[in-house]
Amino acid sequence: MWLPFGNLEDLMVPRRKTRVMPPPAVCPLTTCMRLLGGAWTPNVLWYLRDAPRRFSELRADLQGVSAKTLSARLRKLERDGVVHREVRPTSPPTVEYRLTALGGRLIPAIEAIVDVGHELKRLKTR
Protein backbone atom coordinates (compact mmCIF):
# COMPACT_ATOMS: atom_id res chain seq x y z
CA MET A 1 0.00 0.00 0.00
CA TRP A 2 1.34 3.38 -0.96
CA LEU A 3 1.01 6.25 1.53
CA PRO A 4 2.10 9.87 0.98
CA PHE A 5 4.39 9.67 4.02
CA GLY A 6 6.00 6.29 3.34
CA ASN A 7 5.20 2.61 3.46
CA LEU A 8 2.81 1.19 6.05
CA GLU A 9 5.48 -1.36 7.01
CA ASP A 10 7.82 1.49 7.91
CA LEU A 11 5.28 2.85 10.41
CA MET A 12 4.59 -0.41 12.20
CA VAL A 13 6.43 -1.11 15.42
CA PRO A 14 8.02 -4.56 15.33
CA ARG A 15 6.58 -7.05 17.77
CA ARG A 16 8.94 -8.03 20.54
CA LYS A 17 9.64 -11.64 21.29
CA THR A 18 8.62 -12.72 24.76
CA ARG A 19 11.34 -13.15 27.35
CA VAL A 20 9.08 -14.86 29.85
CA MET A 21 9.15 -18.61 30.22
CA PRO A 22 5.81 -20.12 29.20
CA PRO A 23 3.70 -21.45 32.05
CA PRO A 24 3.50 -25.19 32.70
CA ALA A 25 0.83 -27.10 30.78
CA VAL A 26 -1.43 -26.90 33.83
CA CYS A 27 -0.67 -23.44 35.17
CA PRO A 28 -0.69 -23.33 39.00
CA LEU A 29 -1.52 -19.61 38.95
CA THR A 30 -4.65 -20.28 36.89
CA THR A 31 -5.63 -23.13 39.22
CA CYS A 32 -5.29 -20.93 42.32
CA MET A 33 -7.04 -17.94 40.76
CA ARG A 34 -9.97 -20.13 39.72
CA LEU A 35 -10.35 -21.15 43.34
CA LEU A 36 -10.09 -17.59 44.67
CA GLY A 37 -12.23 -16.16 41.89
CA GLY A 38 -15.38 -17.95 43.00
CA ALA A 39 -18.21 -15.82 44.32
CA TRP A 40 -17.74 -15.12 48.04
CA THR A 41 -14.63 -17.35 48.29
CA PRO A 42 -12.15 -14.67 49.48
CA ASN A 43 -14.75 -13.47 52.01
CA VAL A 44 -15.31 -17.00 53.36
CA LEU A 45 -11.57 -17.49 53.75
CA TRP A 46 -11.28 -14.11 55.47
CA TYR A 47 -13.86 -15.00 58.11
CA LEU A 48 -12.37 -18.46 58.69
CA ARG A 49 -8.81 -17.19 59.07
CA ASP A 50 -8.80 -16.88 62.86
CA ALA A 51 -11.18 -19.54 64.14
CA PRO A 52 -13.78 -22.10 63.08
CA ARG A 53 -17.23 -20.70 62.28
CA ARG A 54 -20.67 -22.27 62.09
CA PHE A 55 -22.78 -21.91 58.96
CA SER A 56 -25.14 -19.42 60.59
CA GLU A 57 -22.18 -17.31 61.78
CA LEU A 58 -20.70 -17.22 58.29
CA ARG A 59 -24.05 -16.32 56.80
CA ALA A 60 -24.35 -13.40 59.25
CA ASP A 61 -20.76 -12.33 58.47
CA LEU A 62 -21.39 -12.38 54.72
CA GLN A 63 -24.38 -10.11 54.45
CA GLY A 64 -26.05 -10.54 51.09
CA VAL A 65 -25.07 -14.15 50.44
CA SER A 66 -27.91 -16.64 50.12
CA ALA A 67 -27.87 -19.89 52.09
CA LYS A 68 -27.80 -21.83 48.82
CA THR A 69 -24.78 -19.94 47.50
CA LEU A 70 -22.87 -20.16 50.77
CA SER A 71 -23.60 -23.87 51.06
CA ALA A 72 -22.39 -24.49 47.50
CA ARG A 73 -19.25 -22.42 48.07
CA LEU A 74 -18.41 -24.27 51.30
CA ARG A 75 -18.94 -27.65 49.61
CA LYS A 76 -16.61 -26.67 46.77
CA LEU A 77 -13.96 -25.39 49.16
CA GLU A 78 -14.22 -28.64 51.09
CA ARG A 79 -13.81 -30.68 47.88
CA ASP A 80 -10.79 -28.55 46.97
CA GLY A 81 -9.16 -29.31 50.34
CA VAL A 82 -9.23 -25.70 51.55
CA VAL A 83 -11.99 -25.98 54.18
CA HIS A 84 -12.71 -28.76 56.67
CA ARG A 85 -16.33 -29.46 57.67
CA GLU A 86 -16.97 -31.01 61.07
CA VAL A 87 -20.36 -32.11 62.36
CA ARG A 88 -20.48 -31.48 66.12
CA PRO A 89 -22.44 -33.95 68.30
CA THR A 90 -24.76 -31.37 69.84
CA SER A 91 -28.51 -31.26 70.06
CA PRO A 92 -29.41 -30.20 67.43
CA PRO A 93 -26.26 -31.13 65.51
CA THR A 94 -24.14 -28.19 64.44
CA VAL A 95 -21.56 -27.95 61.69
CA GLU A 96 -18.32 -26.03 62.01
CA TYR A 97 -16.03 -24.99 59.18
CA ARG A 98 -12.35 -24.27 59.51
CA LEU A 99 -9.43 -23.77 57.18
CA THR A 100 -7.18 -26.70 56.42
CA ALA A 101 -3.41 -26.24 56.36
CA LEU A 102 -3.69 -25.59 52.62
CA GLY A 103 -6.45 -23.04 53.21
CA GLY A 104 -4.29 -21.31 55.80
CA ARG A 105 -1.58 -20.86 53.20
CA LEU A 106 -3.99 -18.69 51.18
CA ILE A 107 -4.44 -16.17 54.01
CA PRO A 108 -1.26 -14.15 53.29
CA ALA A 109 -2.47 -13.73 49.70
CA ILE A 110 -5.92 -12.60 50.88
CA GLU A 111 -4.32 -10.18 53.36
CA ALA A 112 -2.09 -8.77 50.60
CA ILE A 113 -5.18 -8.21 48.43
CA VAL A 114 -6.90 -6.44 51.35
CA ASP A 115 -3.84 -4.20 51.82
CA VAL A 116 -3.87 -3.25 48.15
CA GLY A 117 -7.61 -2.59 48.42
CA HIS A 118 -7.00 -0.15 51.29
CA GLU A 119 -4.34 1.60 49.23
CA LEU A 120 -6.67 1.85 46.21
CA LYS A 121 -9.39 3.36 48.42
CA ARG A 122 -6.91 5.93 49.75
CA LEU A 123 -5.90 6.89 46.20
CA LYS A 124 -9.53 7.34 45.16
CA THR A 125 -10.25 9.74 48.03
CA ARG A 126 -7.45 12.12 47.07
C-alpha positions as MATLAB code, in Angstrom:
seq = 'MWLPFGNLEDLMVPRRKTRVMPPPAVCPLTTCMRLLGGAWTPNVLWYLRDAPRRFSELRADLQGVSAKTLSARLRKLERDGVVHREVRPTSPPTVEYRLTALGGRLIPAIEAIVDVGHELKRLKTR';
ca = [
       0.000    0.000    0.000;
       1.341    3.380   -0.959;
       1.014    6.250    1.526;
       2.100    9.867    0.976;
       4.385    9.668    4.017;
       5.999    6.292    3.339;
       5.200    2.609    3.461;
       2.814    1.187    6.054;
       5.478   -1.363    7.015;
       7.821    1.495    7.909;
       5.277    2.854   10.407;
       4.595   -0.411   12.200;
       6.429   -1.114   15.418;
       8.024   -4.559   15.327;
       6.580   -7.051   17.770;
       8.943   -8.028   20.538;
       9.642  -11.642   21.290;
       8.616  -12.721   24.764;
      11.343  -13.154   27.349;
       9.083  -14.856   29.848;
       9.149  -18.607   30.224;
       5.811  -20.119   29.199;
       3.703  -21.447   32.055;
       3.501  -25.186   32.700;
       0.827  -27.104   30.782;
      -1.434  -26.905   33.830;
      -0.669  -23.444   35.167;
      -0.685  -23.329   38.998;
      -1.523  -19.611   38.954;
      -4.653  -20.277   36.895;
      -5.634  -23.126   39.217;
      -5.294  -20.933   42.317;
      -7.037  -17.943   40.763;
      -9.973  -20.131   39.719;
     -10.354  -21.152   43.341;
     -10.086  -17.590   44.672;
     -12.225  -16.163   41.891;
     -15.377  -17.950   42.995;
     -18.213  -15.824   44.323;
     -17.740  -15.123   48.044;
     -14.635  -17.349   48.288;
     -12.154  -14.670   49.478;
     -14.754  -13.475   52.006;
     -15.312  -16.996   53.363;
     -11.571  -17.491   53.746;
     -11.284  -14.109   55.469;
     -13.860  -14.997   58.113;
     -12.374  -18.456   58.693;
      -8.808  -17.187   59.067;
      -8.797  -16.875   62.861;
     -11.179  -19.537   64.143;
     -13.781  -22.100   63.077;
     -17.235  -20.703   62.278;
     -20.674  -22.271   62.093;
     -22.779  -21.913   58.959;
     -25.139  -19.422   60.593;
     -22.181  -17.314   61.776;
     -20.696  -17.224   58.289;
     -24.047  -16.319   56.798;
     -24.351  -13.404   59.246;
     -20.764  -12.330   58.467;
     -21.394  -12.378   54.717;
     -24.381  -10.109   54.451;
     -26.050  -10.537   51.087;
     -25.074  -14.146   50.444;
     -27.909  -16.645   50.125;
     -27.873  -19.886   52.094;
     -27.799  -21.830   48.820;
     -24.779  -19.941   47.499;
     -22.870  -20.163   50.774;
     -23.596  -23.866   51.060;
     -22.394  -24.489   47.496;
     -19.247  -22.420   48.067;
     -18.409  -24.268   51.302;
     -18.945  -27.649   49.610;
     -16.612  -26.674   46.770;
     -13.959  -25.389   49.163;
     -14.225  -28.645   51.092;
     -13.811  -30.677   47.882;
     -10.787  -28.548   46.975;
      -9.160  -29.311   50.344;
      -9.230  -25.698   51.551;
     -11.987  -25.982   54.181;
     -12.713  -28.764   56.672;
     -16.329  -29.458   57.668;
     -16.970  -31.008   61.071;
     -20.358  -32.110   62.364;
     -20.476  -31.484   66.116;
     -22.438  -33.947   68.299;
     -24.760  -31.373   69.844;
     -28.507  -31.259   70.055;
     -29.408  -30.202   67.434;
     -26.256  -31.127   65.510;
     -24.142  -28.191   64.444;
     -21.558  -27.947   61.694;
     -18.321  -26.025   62.006;
     -16.031  -24.995   59.183;
     -12.352  -24.271   59.513;
      -9.432  -23.770   57.179;
      -7.178  -26.704   56.420;
      -3.409  -26.240   56.364;
      -3.692  -25.593   52.622;
      -6.450  -23.042   53.208;
      -4.291  -21.308   55.804;
      -1.576  -20.859   53.195;
      -3.991  -18.694   51.176;
      -4.443  -16.174   54.006;
      -1.260  -14.150   53.295;
      -2.474  -13.729   49.702;
      -5.918  -12.600   50.885;
      -4.317  -10.179   53.364;
      -2.088   -8.771   50.605;
      -5.175   -8.210   48.435;
      -6.896   -6.439   51.354;
      -3.839   -4.205   51.824;
      -3.867   -3.246   48.146;
      -7.614   -2.593   48.416;
      -6.997   -0.148   51.287;
      -4.342    1.605   49.226;
      -6.673    1.845   46.208;
      -9.389    3.358   48.423;
      -6.910    5.933   49.745;
      -5.900    6.885   46.197;
      -9.534    7.344   45.164;
     -10.249    9.737   48.029;
      -7.451   12.123   47.074;
];
